[in-house]
Amino acid sequence: MVASLSPFSCNSAYVGDEGEAARLDLVGRYDADSLEEDDELNAVRAFAAALCEAPIALVTVVEAERQRFLSRQGVAIAETPRDVSFCQHAMVGGSIMEVPDARLDERFADNALVTGEPHIRFYAGAPLVSAEGAPIGALCVISPDPRTGLSAYQRQGMEVLARAVMRRLEARRGELEMTAGREEARRLLEESQQKFDNLADALPQMAWSTDGEGNPDYFNRRWYEFTGAEPGDHYGNQWVDAVHPDDRETAAAAWQGAVESGEAYETEYRMRRHDGEYRWTLARGLPVHGDNGEVIRWFGTNTDIHENRQLVESHALLTRELSHRIKNIFSVVTGLVSFASRKHPEMKEVATSIGDRINALGRAHNYVRPLSNMPAEARLRDVLSDLFAPYADAEGERVRITGGDFEVREQAVTPIALAFHEMATNAVKYGALSVEGGHVELRIKADGDELLLLWREVGGPEPVEPDHKGFGSDLLRTSLERQLRGRLERRWEPGGLEIEINLPIERITI
């Protein structure tokens, strides 16, 4: 069996010249100043004196140059030089050290505390050793009269009391370390907060953060510069005061919806600037999740987009005006054809066919122009059918669509319409739709997480691969590959041009 170590055993790392620096570092962690005449230490010291029937009892801590008496009775002094300390020997002994008569012990016979006050003769000291094994000092009893030694009962009692002293010392050390930890944590938090403030204030956007419930509790300098508000004015739900009255309800609802769902927040609303002008801003926010998945904070920004918004609105107005004029041209041409047919009845059937095609081109125009007024949710086959209607003839549709149908999200309608309008135009110029009897077969089907559209021209002239790519090729690539993240492959087969298009369903459908 392996014998258990004594609770008073010292770790060699803290003994001798090499370990002294580490030992003194640990001694300093107990804050001896705050423990002088401590009530608990006084009670232990008094009990030790009574137990051992000794007039003098001390709780000592041995420092670099002195030994300090944290608790004392029977002596007036509060410390002695270390070189006359009995306790510096007791603390490294591994058990209670007893000196029956100091005059007869060569270590202490010439000691000033033996030859002079308090005239030590008998000494018994129990080591005080830290949890790491560092010798700290001793709990000792002293008598001016020689003795044969402590009884077994007194020795046992001194060991118990020494442990009680160390529990008090360790408790104090724990309090100090906890306080130091809190202070360090506070310092680090303040330092981190300062870094965050500096970073947030350096942003060109207005930045803010909220608690997990969505209540704002921080705004950066840009926010206050823009709004002219004082720090704290927009905390809680007061931020809506800076929002245009007409936008407050929708802005608050959008924010509440994001907080309840925990999803990213993005919306646009007007904010009052410090000079009273309302300007459009883009508000974005992202949640921060804790270890349990719950949202613990939100961080976000508001970006002034007023000039961009006005530019977009200006472009939209111009686009609507151009579209209106183009559709008026369609109407004028249709009217001219109709007027001519009235003068030449034999042309009525041809005029009617031409008029129908012009009207179909007008409907298709709704899809291929930017900022379309068409519904946000459109059916793919409806979009394609309207686009291809102008190319129908007396025999029926010349672009024959088969396969499934899907709802198409607003962002995907225009790229799809532009791409297939270009493909149909090319087929009219060079492909199957350029000759009588030629037609196009367009098959639509879902293929896993992709939408497959296969365009196959039949009955037209043999296709020839162009030796260079023109605007049409760039348009197809931009619409299908860049905007919709799809893939486009063209094959110039002997029977006719084939175009295979693969589009991610998530970017196309609702």
GULUMLUM-759817 format. One line per field, with one value per residue (C-alpha): residue number from 1; residue in one letter; x, y, z. Coordinates in Angstrom, 1 decimal. Layout:
REM residues N
num [NUM | ...]
residuo [A | ...]
u [X | ...]
v [Y | ...]
w [Z | ...]
***
This chain:
REM residues 510
num [1 | 2 | 3 | 4 | 5 | 6 | 7 | 8 | 9 | 10 | 11 | 12 | 13 | 14 | 15 | 16 | 17 | 18 | 19 | 20 | 21 | 22 | 23 | 24 | 25 | 26 | 27 | 28 | 29 | 30 | 31 | 32 | 33 | 34 | 35 | 36 | 37 | 38 | 39 | 40 | 41 | 42 | 43 | 44 | 45 | 46 | 47 | 48 | 49 | 50 | 51 | 52 | 53 | 54 | 55 | 56 | 57 | 58 | 59 | 60 | 61 | 62 | 63 | 64 | 65 | 66 | 67 | 68 | 69 | 70 | 71 | 72 | 73 | 74 | 75 | 76 | 77 | 78 | 79 | 80 | 81 | 82 | 83 | 84 | 85 | 86 | 87 | 88 | 89 | 90 | 91 | 92 | 93 | 94 | 95 | 96 | 97 | 98 | 99 | 100 | 101 | 102 | 103 | 104 | 105 | 106 | 107 | 108 | 109 | 110 | 111 | 112 | 113 | 114 | 115 | 116 | 117 | 118 | 119 | 120 | 121 | 122 | 123 | 124 | 125 | 126 | 127 | 128 | 129 | 130 | 131 | 132 | 133 | 134 | 135 | 136 | 137 | 138 | 139 | 140 | 141 | 142 | 143 | 144 | 145 | 146 | 147 | 148 | 149 | 150 | 151 | 152 | 153 | 154 | 155 | 156 | 157 | 158 | 159 | 160 | 161 | 162 | 163 | 164 | 165 | 166 | 167 | 168 | 169 | 170 | 171 | 172 | 173 | 174 | 175 | 176 | 177 | 178 | 179 | 180 | 181 | 182 | 183 | 184 | 185 | 186 | 187 | 188 | 189 | 190 | 191 | 192 | 193 | 194 | 195 | 196 | 197 | 198 | 199 | 200 | 201 | 202 | 203 | 204 | 205 | 206 | 207 | 208 | 209 | 210 | 211 | 212 | 213 | 214 | 215 | 216 | 217 | 218 | 219 | 220 | 221 | 222 | 223 | 224 | 225 | 226 | 227 | 228 | 229 | 230 | 231 | 232 | 233 | 234 | 235 | 236 | 237 | 238 | 239 | 240 | 241 | 242 | 243 | 244 | 245 | 246 | 247 | 248 | 249 | 250 | 251 | 252 | 253 | 254 | 255 | 256 | 257 | 258 | 259 | 260 | 261 | 262 | 263 | 264 | 265 | 266 | 267 | 268 | 269 | 270 | 271 | 272 | 273 | 274 | 275 | 276 | 277 | 278 | 279 | 280 | 281 | 282 | 283 | 284 | 285 | 286 | 287 | 288 | 289 | 290 | 291 | 292 | 293 | 294 | 295 | 296 | 297 | 298 | 299 | 300 | 301 | 302 | 303 | 304 | 305 | 306 | 307 | 308 | 309 | 310 | 311 | 312 | 313 | 314 | 315 | 316 | 317 | 318 | 319 | 320 | 321 | 322 | 323 | 324 | 325 | 326 | 327 | 328 | 329 | 330 | 331 | 332 | 333 | 334 | 335 | 336 | 337 | 338 | 339 | 340 | 341 | 342 | 343 | 344 | 345 | 346 | 347 | 348 | 349 | 350 | 351 | 352 | 353 | 354 | 355 | 356 | 357 | 358 | 359 | 360 | 361 | 362 | 363 | 364 | 365 | 366 | 367 | 368 | 369 | 370 | 371 | 372 | 373 | 374 | 375 | 376 | 377 | 378 | 379 | 380 | 381 | 382 | 383 | 384 | 385 | 386 | 387 | 388 | 389 | 390 | 391 | 392 | 393 | 394 | 395 | 396 | 397 | 398 | 399 | 400 | 401 | 402 | 403 | 404 | 405 | 406 | 407 | 408 | 409 | 410 | 411 | 412 | 413 | 414 | 415 | 416 | 417 | 418 | 419 | 420 | 421 | 422 | 423 | 424 | 425 | 426 | 427 | 428 | 429 | 430 | 431 | 432 | 433 | 434 | 435 | 436 | 437 | 438 | 439 | 440 | 441 | 442 | 443 | 444 | 445 | 446 | 447 | 448 | 449 | 450 | 451 | 452 | 453 | 454 | 455 | 456 | 457 | 458 | 459 | 460 | 461 | 462 | 463 | 464 | 465 | 466 | 467 | 468 | 469 | 470 | 471 | 472 | 473 | 474 | 475 | 476 | 477 | 478 | 479 | 480 | 481 | 482 | 483 | 484 | 485 | 486 | 487 | 488 | 489 | 490 | 491 | 492 | 493 | 494 | 495 | 496 | 497 | 498 | 499 | 500 | 501 | 502 | 503 | 504 | 505 | 506 | 507 | 508 | 509 | 510]
residuo [M | V | A | S | L | S | P | F | S | C | N | S | A | Y | V | G | D | E | G | E | A | A | R | L | D | L | V | G | R | Y | D | A | D | S | L | E | E | D | D | E | L | N | A | V | R | A | F | A | A | A | L | C | E | A | P | I | A | L | V | T | V | V | E | A | E | R | Q | R | F | L | S | R | Q | G | V | A | I | A | E | T | P | R | D | V | S | F | C | Q | H | A | M | V | G | G | S | I | M | E | V | P | D | A | R | L | D | E | R | F | A | D | N | A | L | V | T | G | E | P | H | I | R | F | Y | A | G | A | P | L | V | S | A | E | G | A | P | I | G | A | L | C | V | I | S | P | D | P | R | T | G | L | S | A | Y | Q | R | Q | G | M | E | V | L | A | R | A | V | M | R | R | L | E | A | R | R | G | E | L | E | M | T | A | G | R | E | E | A | R | R | L | L | E | E | S | Q | Q | K | F | D | N | L | A | D | A | L | P | Q | M | A | W | S | T | D | G | E | G | N | P | D | Y | F | N | R | R | W | Y | E | F | T | G | A | E | P | G | D | H | Y | G | N | Q | W | V | D | A | V | H | P | D | D | R | E | T | A | A | A | A | W | Q | G | A | V | E | S | G | E | A | Y | E | T | E | Y | R | M | R | R | H | D | G | E | Y | R | W | T | L | A | R | G | L | P | V | H | G | D | N | G | E | V | I | R | W | F | G | T | N | T | D | I | H | E | N | R | Q | L | V | E | S | H | A | L | L | T | R | E | L | S | H | R | I | K | N | I | F | S | V | V | T | G | L | V | S | F | A | S | R | K | H | P | E | M | K | E | V | A | T | S | I | G | D | R | I | N | A | L | G | R | A | H | N | Y | V | R | P | L | S | N | M | P | A | E | A | R | L | R | D | V | L | S | D | L | F | A | P | Y | A | D | A | E | G | E | R | V | R | I | T | G | G | D | F | E | V | R | E | Q | A | V | T | P | I | A | L | A | F | H | E | M | A | T | N | A | V | K | Y | G | A | L | S | V | E | G | G | H | V | E | L | R | I | K | A | D | G | D | E | L | L | L | L | W | R | E | V | G | G | P | E | P | V | E | P | D | H | K | G | F | G | S | D | L | L | R | T | S | L | E | R | Q | L | R | G | R | L | E | R | R | W | E | P | G | G | L | E | I | E | I | N | L | P | I | E | R | I | T | I]
u [0.0 | 1.1 | 1.0 | -1.1 | 0.7 | 0.3 | -1.9 | 1.2 | 3.5 | 5.3 | 5.7 | 9.4 | 8.6 | 8.0 | 11.0 | 14.5 | 16.0 | 14.5 | 11.0 | 11.0 | 9.8 | 6.8 | 6.1 | 6.1 | 3.8 | 1.3 | 1.7 | 0.8 | -2.5 | -3.8 | -3.7 | -2.2 | -3.1 | -6.8 | -6.5 | -4.7 | -6.8 | -9.4 | -12.2 | -12.0 | -8.2 | -8.4 | -10.9 | -8.7 | -5.6 | -7.3 | -8.5 | -5.0 | -3.6 | -6.2 | -5.8 | -2.0 | -2.1 | 0.3 | 0.5 | 1.6 | -0.2 | 0.4 | -0.9 | 2.1 | 2.8 | 6.4 | 7.3 | 10.6 | 12.2 | 9.8 | 7.2 | 3.9 | 1.5 | -2.0 | -3.4 | -1.5 | -1.7 | 0.9 | 3.2 | 3.0 | 4.9 | 3.1 | 6.1 | 9.8 | 12.6 | 12.5 | 16.0 | 14.8 | 11.6 | 10.9 | 7.9 | 10.0 | 11.4 | 8.0 | 6.3 | 8.5 | 8.6 | 5.7 | 4.3 | 4.1 | 7.5 | 8.2 | 11.2 | 11.2 | 13.8 | 15.2 | 18.3 | 19.4 | 18.6 | 21.6 | 19.3 | 17.8 | 20.2 | 21.5 | 18.2 | 17.3 | 13.8 | 15.4 | 18.0 | 15.6 | 11.9 | 9.7 | 12.3 | 11.1 | 11.8 | 9.0 | 7.7 | 5.2 | 4.2 | 1.7 | 2.6 | 0.2 | 0.5 | -1.5 | -3.5 | -0.6 | 1.8 | 3.4 | 4.5 | 2.8 | 3.5 | 2.5 | 0.0 | 2.2 | 2.0 | 5.0 | 5.9 | 8.7 | 9.1 | 10.6 | 8.3 | 8.6 | 6.2 | 2.5 | 0.1 | -1.3 | -4.7 | -3.0 | -1.1 | -4.3 | -6.1 | -3.3 | -3.5 | -7.3 | -6.9 | -4.1 | -6.5 | -9.1 | -6.6 | -5.9 | -9.6 | -9.9 | -6.9 | -8.1 | -11.5 | -9.9 | -7.8 | -10.9 | -12.7 | -9.7 | -9.4 | -13.1 | -12.9 | -9.9 | -11.7 | -14.7 | -12.4 | -10.6 | -13.8 | -15.1 | -11.9 | -12.1 | -15.7 | -15.1 | -12.1 | -14.3 | -17.1 | -14.7 | -13.4 | -17.0 | -17.9 | -14.9 | -15.7 | -19.4 | -18.7 | -16.3 | -19.0 | -20.5 | -24.0 | -26.2 | -25.6 | -27.7 | -28.2 | -31.1 | -31.6 | -33.1 | -36.6 | -35.9 | -35.6 | -32.9 | -30.3 | -27.4 | -27.0 | -23.7 | -22.5 | -23.8 | -27.4 | -27.2 | -25.6 | -28.3 | -31.3 | -30.0 | -31.4 | -29.7 | -28.2 | -31.0 | -33.8 | -34.6 | -34.2 | -37.0 | -39.8 | -39.0 | -37.0 | -40.2 | -40.4 | -37.7 | -39.7 | -42.1 | -45.6 | -46.8 | -44.1 | -44.3 | -46.9 | -45.3 | -41.7 | -42.8 | -44.7 | -41.7 | -39.4 | -41.8 | -42.2 | -38.4 | -38.1 | -40.8 | -39.5 | -35.8 | -35.1 | -33.0 | -34.7 | -34.7 | -37.1 | -37.1 | -38.7 | -38.2 | -36.4 | -36.4 | -33.0 | -31.8 | -32.9 | -36.4 | -36.1 | -37.4 | -35.0 | -35.3 | -33.2 | -32.5 | -32.8 | -31.1 | -30.6 | -29.2 | -29.9 | -27.1 | -27.9 | -26.8 | -25.7 | -29.3 | -30.3 | -32.3 | -31.8 | -29.8 | -29.1 | -29.7 | -27.2 | -28.2 | -27.7 | -29.7 | -28.2 | -29.3 | -30.6 | -32.5 | -30.6 | -30.7 | -34.4 | -35.1 | -33.0 | -34.9 | -38.2 | -37.0 | -36.0 | -39.3 | -41.2 | -39.2 | -39.6 | -43.4 | -43.5 | -41.4 | -43.6 | -46.7 | -45.4 | -44.4 | -47.8 | -49.4 | -47.3 | -48.7 | -52.2 | -51.5 | -50.1 | -53.1 | -55.4 | -53.6 | -53.9 | -57.6 | -58.2 | -56.4 | -58.5 | -61.7 | -60.6 | -59.5 | -62.0 | -60.0 | -57.2 | -59.4 | -58.4 | -54.7 | -55.2 | -57.0 | -54.1 | -51.5 | -53.5 | -53.7 | -49.9 | -49.3 | -51.6 | -49.8 | -46.5 | -48.0 | -48.8 | -45.4 | -43.9 | -45.2 | -42.8 | -39.6 | -39.6 | -37.9 | -40.1 | -43.1 | -46.6 | -47.4 | -48.6 | -45.8 | -46.9 | -47.1 | -47.5 | -44.5 | -46.6 | -48.7 | -45.6 | -44.2 | -47.5 | -47.9 | -44.3 | -44.8 | -48.4 | -47.1 | -45.5 | -48.6 | -50.1 | -53.3 | -52.0 | -51.7 | -48.9 | -45.4 | -43.8 | -45.4 | -45.0 | -45.3 | -44.6 | -45.4 | -46.3 | -44.9 | -45.5 | -42.6 | -41.4 | -41.3 | -37.5 | -37.4 | -40.1 | -38.1 | -34.9 | -36.9 | -39.0 | -35.9 | -34.1 | -37.0 | -37.9 | -34.3 | -34.5 | -37.8 | -36.4 | -33.3 | -35.6 | -37.6 | -34.4 | -32.3 | -34.1 | -37.2 | -39.6 | -38.0 | -39.7 | -43.2 | -43.9 | -41.0 | -41.8 | -40.2 | -40.8 | -40.3 | -40.4 | -40.6 | -40.0 | -38.7 | -35.5 | -34.6 | -33.9 | -33.6 | -36.1 | -35.2 | -36.3 | -35.4 | -35.8 | -35.7 | -36.2 | -37.8 | -38.2 | -36.0 | -32.7 | -29.7 | -28.2 | -24.7 | -22.7 | -21.7 | -18.0 | -18.4 | -20.8 | -22.9 | -25.3 | -27.9 | -25.5 | -24.5 | -28.1 | -28.8 | -25.8 | -26.7 | -30.3 | -30.0 | -26.6 | -25.7 | -29.1 | -30.8 | -27.6 | -28.6 | -26.7 | -27.1 | -26.0 | -26.6 | -26.2 | -26.2 | -27.7 | -28.4 | -32.1 | -32.2 | -30.8 | -31.2 | -30.9 | -30.9 | -31.5 | -31.1 | -32.4 | -32.4 | -36.0 | -35.5 | -34.6 | -37.5 | -40.6 | -42.6]
v [0.0 | 3.6 | 5.8 | 8.9 | 12.2 | 14.3 | 17.4 | 19.4 | 18.0 | 20.7 | 20.6 | 20.7 | 23.3 | 25.8 | 24.8 | 26.2 | 29.1 | 28.1 | 27.7 | 30.8 | 33.2 | 31.0 | 30.6 | 34.3 | 34.9 | 32.5 | 34.2 | 37.5 | 36.1 | 35.8 | 39.6 | 39.4 | 43.0 | 42.3 | 39.2 | 40.9 | 40.2 | 38.4 | 37.2 | 33.6 | 33.4 | 35.0 | 32.3 | 29.5 | 31.0 | 31.4 | 27.8 | 26.6 | 28.5 | 27.0 | 23.5 | 23.5 | 25.6 | 28.0 | 31.8 | 32.6 | 31.6 | 32.9 | 32.6 | 33.5 | 34.1 | 34.0 | 36.6 | 37.4 | 39.4 | 39.0 | 36.9 | 38.5 | 37.7 | 37.6 | 36.8 | 36.9 | 36.7 | 37.0 | 39.3 | 42.9 | 42.9 | 42.3 | 40.9 | 39.8 | 39.5 | 36.2 | 35.2 | 34.7 | 32.9 | 29.5 | 29.2 | 29.2 | 25.9 | 24.5 | 25.3 | 23.0 | 20.1 | 18.1 | 17.6 | 19.5 | 20.7 | 20.7 | 22.3 | 21.2 | 23.7 | 26.2 | 26.8 | 23.2 | 23.3 | 24.4 | 26.0 | 28.4 | 28.7 | 32.1 | 33.3 | 36.8 | 35.5 | 33.0 | 35.1 | 38.1 | 38.7 | 36.7 | 34.2 | 31.2 | 27.9 | 25.5 | 25.9 | 23.8 | 24.8 | 23.2 | 24.0 | 26.1 | 24.7 | 25.8 | 23.5 | 23.7 | 22.5 | 25.9 | 26.5 | 29.7 | 29.9 | 28.2 | 28.0 | 27.9 | 27.9 | 29.1 | 28.9 | 30.6 | 27.3 | 24.1 | 21.1 | 17.5 | 18.0 | 18.0 | 15.2 | 13.1 | 14.9 | 18.3 | 17.3 | 16.1 | 19.3 | 21.5 | 19.6 | 20.2 | 23.9 | 24.4 | 23.1 | 25.5 | 28.4 | 27.3 | 27.1 | 30.7 | 31.7 | 29.9 | 31.4 | 34.9 | 34.0 | 32.8 | 36.1 | 38.1 | 36.0 | 36.2 | 40.0 | 40.2 | 38.0 | 40.3 | 43.3 | 41.7 | 40.7 | 44.3 | 45.7 | 43.3 | 44.1 | 47.8 | 47.3 | 45.2 | 47.7 | 50.5 | 48.6 | 47.8 | 51.5 | 52.6 | 50.1 | 50.9 | 54.7 | 54.2 | 52.7 | 55.0 | 53.6 | 54.1 | 51.0 | 49.7 | 46.7 | 45.3 | 42.7 | 39.3 | 40.7 | 43.3 | 46.4 | 48.7 | 49.6 | 50.9 | 53.3 | 54.4 | 58.0 | 58.1 | 57.4 | 60.4 | 62.6 | 61.7 | 62.0 | 64.8 | 62.8 | 62.6 | 59.3 | 57.0 | 58.9 | 56.0 | 53.0 | 50.5 | 51.2 | 54.9 | 54.4 | 54.6 | 58.3 | 58.9 | 57.1 | 58.9 | 58.7 | 57.0 | 54.3 | 53.6 | 50.9 | 48.9 | 49.4 | 48.3 | 45.3 | 44.2 | 44.5 | 42.6 | 39.9 | 39.4 | 39.3 | 36.7 | 34.5 | 35.0 | 35.5 | 38.2 | 41.6 | 43.9 | 46.7 | 50.3 | 53.3 | 57.1 | 58.6 | 62.1 | 63.8 | 66.4 | 69.2 | 67.8 | 66.2 | 62.6 | 60.4 | 56.8 | 54.3 | 50.6 | 48.8 | 45.4 | 43.3 | 39.9 | 37.8 | 36.4 | 33.0 | 31.6 | 28.1 | 27.0 | 28.4 | 31.3 | 34.8 | 36.8 | 39.9 | 41.7 | 43.8 | 46.0 | 49.0 | 51.7 | 53.0 | 56.3 | 55.2 | 58.4 | 59.4 | 55.8 | 55.5 | 58.7 | 57.5 | 54.2 | 56.0 | 58.3 | 55.4 | 53.6 | 56.7 | 56.9 | 53.2 | 53.5 | 56.5 | 54.6 | 51.5 | 53.6 | 55.2 | 51.8 | 50.4 | 53.4 | 52.7 | 49.1 | 50.6 | 53.1 | 50.4 | 48.2 | 51.1 | 51.8 | 48.1 | 48.1 | 51.3 | 50.0 | 46.8 | 48.8 | 50.3 | 47.0 | 44.3 | 41.6 | 42.3 | 41.9 | 38.4 | 39.3 | 42.5 | 40.7 | 38.2 | 41.1 | 43.0 | 39.9 | 39.5 | 43.1 | 42.8 | 39.7 | 41.6 | 44.2 | 41.6 | 40.1 | 43.5 | 43.5 | 40.8 | 41.9 | 45.5 | 46.3 | 47.1 | 45.2 | 45.9 | 42.2 | 40.3 | 39.3 | 35.7 | 34.5 | 31.0 | 30.0 | 28.6 | 31.8 | 33.9 | 31.8 | 31.5 | 35.3 | 35.7 | 33.1 | 34.2 | 36.6 | 33.7 | 31.6 | 31.1 | 29.7 | 26.2 | 27.0 | 27.6 | 27.4 | 27.1 | 24.1 | 23.8 | 20.5 | 19.4 | 20.9 | 24.3 | 26.4 | 29.7 | 32.0 | 34.6 | 38.2 | 38.4 | 35.5 | 36.7 | 39.3 | 37.2 | 34.3 | 36.5 | 38.3 | 35.0 | 33.3 | 36.4 | 36.4 | 32.7 | 33.1 | 36.2 | 34.2 | 31.3 | 33.8 | 35.2 | 32.1 | 29.0 | 26.9 | 29.9 | 31.5 | 29.0 | 27.7 | 24.5 | 24.9 | 24.9 | 24.8 | 22.1 | 23.4 | 20.8 | 21.8 | 19.4 | 19.3 | 17.4 | 17.1 | 20.6 | 22.0 | 23.1 | 21.7 | 23.5 | 21.9 | 24.0 | 22.0 | 23.5 | 21.3 | 21.7 | 24.7 | 25.2 | 23.3 | 25.4 | 26.8 | 27.6 | 31.3 | 32.1 | 34.8 | 35.6 | 38.7 | 40.7 | 37.9 | 35.4 | 37.8 | 38.5 | 34.7 | 34.2 | 37.3 | 36.4 | 32.6 | 32.1 | 35.2 | 36.4 | 33.0 | 31.0 | 28.5 | 26.6 | 27.0 | 24.6 | 25.0 | 22.1 | 22.7 | 19.3 | 18.4 | 18.4 | 21.8 | 23.9 | 22.4 | 24.6 | 22.9 | 25.2 | 24.1 | 26.5 | 26.1 | 25.7 | 27.7 | 30.8 | 30.3 | 29.2 | 30.6]
w [0.0 | -0.6 | 2.5 | 2.2 | 2.3 | 5.4 | 5.0 | 6.1 | 3.5 | 1.4 | -2.4 | -3.2 | -5.9 | -3.1 | -0.9 | -1.0 | -2.9 | -6.3 | -4.9 | -2.7 | -5.4 | -6.1 | -2.4 | -1.8 | -4.8 | -3.1 | 0.3 | -1.3 | -2.6 | 1.0 | 1.7 | 5.2 | 5.9 | 5.8 | 8.0 | 11.0 | 14.2 | 12.1 | 14.4 | 13.2 | 13.5 | 17.0 | 18.0 | 16.7 | 18.3 | 21.7 | 21.6 | 20.8 | 23.8 | 26.1 | 24.6 | 25.2 | 28.4 | 26.9 | 27.7 | 24.2 | 20.9 | 17.4 | 13.8 | 11.7 | 8.0 | 6.9 | 4.3 | 2.6 | 5.4 | 8.3 | 10.0 | 10.7 | 13.5 | 12.0 | 15.4 | 18.7 | 22.5 | 25.1 | 23.1 | 22.3 | 19.0 | 15.7 | 13.8 | 14.0 | 11.6 | 9.6 | 10.7 | 14.3 | 13.3 | 14.8 | 12.4 | 9.3 | 10.4 | 11.6 | 8.3 | 6.2 | 8.7 | 7.4 | 11.0 | 14.3 | 15.3 | 19.1 | 20.9 | 24.5 | 25.6 | 23.1 | 25.2 | 24.5 | 20.8 | 18.7 | 16.1 | 18.7 | 21.7 | 20.6 | 19.1 | 20.3 | 21.2 | 23.5 | 25.1 | 25.4 | 25.4 | 25.4 | 26.6 | 24.6 | 26.1 | 24.8 | 21.3 | 19.3 | 15.8 | 13.3 | 9.7 | 7.6 | 4.0 | 1.0 | -1.3 | -3.7 | -1.0 | -0.4 | 3.2 | 4.5 | 8.2 | 11.4 | 14.2 | 17.3 | 21.1 | 23.3 | 26.9 | 28.9 | 30.8 | 29.3 | 28.7 | 27.7 | 24.8 | 23.8 | 24.7 | 21.9 | 22.4 | 22.2 | 19.0 | 17.4 | 18.4 | 17.0 | 13.7 | 13.5 | 14.4 | 11.8 | 9.2 | 10.4 | 10.0 | 6.4 | 5.6 | 6.7 | 4.7 | 1.6 | 1.9 | 2.0 | -1.0 | -2.9 | -2.1 | -3.4 | -6.6 | -7.2 | -6.7 | -8.9 | -11.5 | -11.4 | -11.8 | -14.7 | -16.3 | -15.8 | -17.3 | -20.3 | -20.8 | -20.7 | -23.1 | -25.4 | -25.3 | -26.1 | -29.1 | -30.2 | -29.9 | -31.9 | -34.6 | -34.7 | -34.7 | -37.6 | -39.8 | -42.4 | -41.6 | -38.6 | -36.4 | -33.5 | -31.3 | -29.3 | -26.6 | -27.5 | -27.3 | -29.9 | -27.6 | -28.8 | -26.2 | -28.3 | -31.2 | -32.7 | -33.3 | -36.8 | -35.6 | -33.2 | -35.8 | -38.4 | -36.1 | -33.8 | -30.8 | -27.4 | -26.2 | -24.9 | -26.6 | -28.9 | -26.5 | -26.1 | -28.7 | -28.9 | -32.1 | -34.1 | -33.2 | -35.8 | -38.6 | -40.9 | -39.6 | -42.8 | -42.4 | -38.7 | -38.7 | -41.5 | -40.1 | -36.6 | -38.0 | -40.1 | -37.0 | -34.8 | -37.4 | -37.6 | -33.7 | -33.5 | -36.3 | -35.5 | -39.2 | -40.8 | -40.9 | -43.9 | -44.8 | -46.1 | -44.4 | -44.1 | -41.1 | -39.9 | -40.2 | -37.7 | -40.0 | -40.3 | -43.7 | -44.1 | -46.0 | -47.2 | -45.3 | -45.7 | -42.4 | -41.9 | -38.8 | -38.0 | -34.8 | -32.5 | -31.1 | -27.7 | -27.0 | -26.6 | -30.0 | -28.5 | -29.9 | -27.3 | -29.3 | -32.6 | -34.5 | -37.4 | -39.6 | -41.3 | -44.6 | -46.2 | -49.7 | -50.4 | -53.6 | -54.9 | -54.2 | -56.0 | -58.9 | -59.1 | -58.9 | -61.7 | -63.8 | -63.1 | -64.2 | -67.4 | -68.0 | -67.6 | -69.9 | -72.6 | -72.2 | -72.5 | -75.7 | -77.2 | -76.5 | -78.0 | -81.2 | -81.1 | -80.9 | -83.7 | -86.0 | -85.2 | -86.0 | -89.3 | -90.4 | -89.4 | -91.3 | -94.4 | -94.3 | -94.4 | -97.7 | -99.0 | -97.9 | -99.6 | -97.1 | -94.0 | -93.1 | -93.4 | -91.5 | -88.7 | -88.4 | -88.4 | -85.8 | -83.5 | -83.7 | -82.9 | -79.9 | -78.8 | -79.1 | -76.8 | -74.2 | -74.4 | -73.9 | -70.4 | -69.5 | -71.2 | -70.0 | -66.6 | -63.6 | -65.1 | -63.8 | -64.1 | -61.0 | -58.6 | -58.9 | -62.5 | -64.1 | -66.2 | -69.0 | -69.1 | -69.4 | -72.2 | -74.0 | -74.1 | -75.3 | -78.1 | -79.2 | -81.9 | -83.7 | -84.1 | -87.5 | -89.1 | -88.3 | -84.6 | -82.1 | -83.5 | -80.1 | -78.5 | -74.8 | -72.9 | -69.4 | -66.0 | -64.9 | -62.0 | -60.2 | -61.0 | -58.4 | -59.4 | -59.6 | -62.1 | -64.5 | -66.4 | -66.8 | -68.1 | -70.4 | -71.8 | -72.5 | -74.3 | -76.2 | -77.5 | -78.3 | -80.2 | -82.1 | -83.2 | -84.3 | -86.4 | -88.0 | -88.5 | -87.2 | -87.3 | -87.2 | -90.2 | -92.6 | -93.2 | -91.3 | -88.9 | -85.2 | -81.7 | -79.0 | -75.5 | -72.7 | -69.0 | -66.1 | -62.6 | -62.2 | -58.5 | -57.2 | -60.7 | -63.4 | -66.8 | -70.0 | -73.3 | -76.4 | -79.7 | -83.1 | -85.8 | -89.5 | -90.0 | -91.9 | -90.7 | -87.8 | -88.1 | -85.0 | -85.1 | -85.1 | -82.5 | -79.6 | -80.0 | -77.8 | -77.8 | -76.3 | -73.6 | -72.9 | -72.4 | -70.2 | -68.1 | -67.6 | -67.0 | -65.6 | -63.7 | -62.5 | -62.0 | -61.2 | -63.9 | -66.7 | -70.4 | -73.1 | -76.9 | -79.3 | -83.1 | -84.1 | -87.8 | -87.1 | -85.5 | -82.6 | -79.1 | -76.0 | -72.6 | -69.6 | -66.0 | -63.3 | -59.5 | -58.5 | -55.3 | -57.4 | -59.8 | -58.0 | -55.1]
***
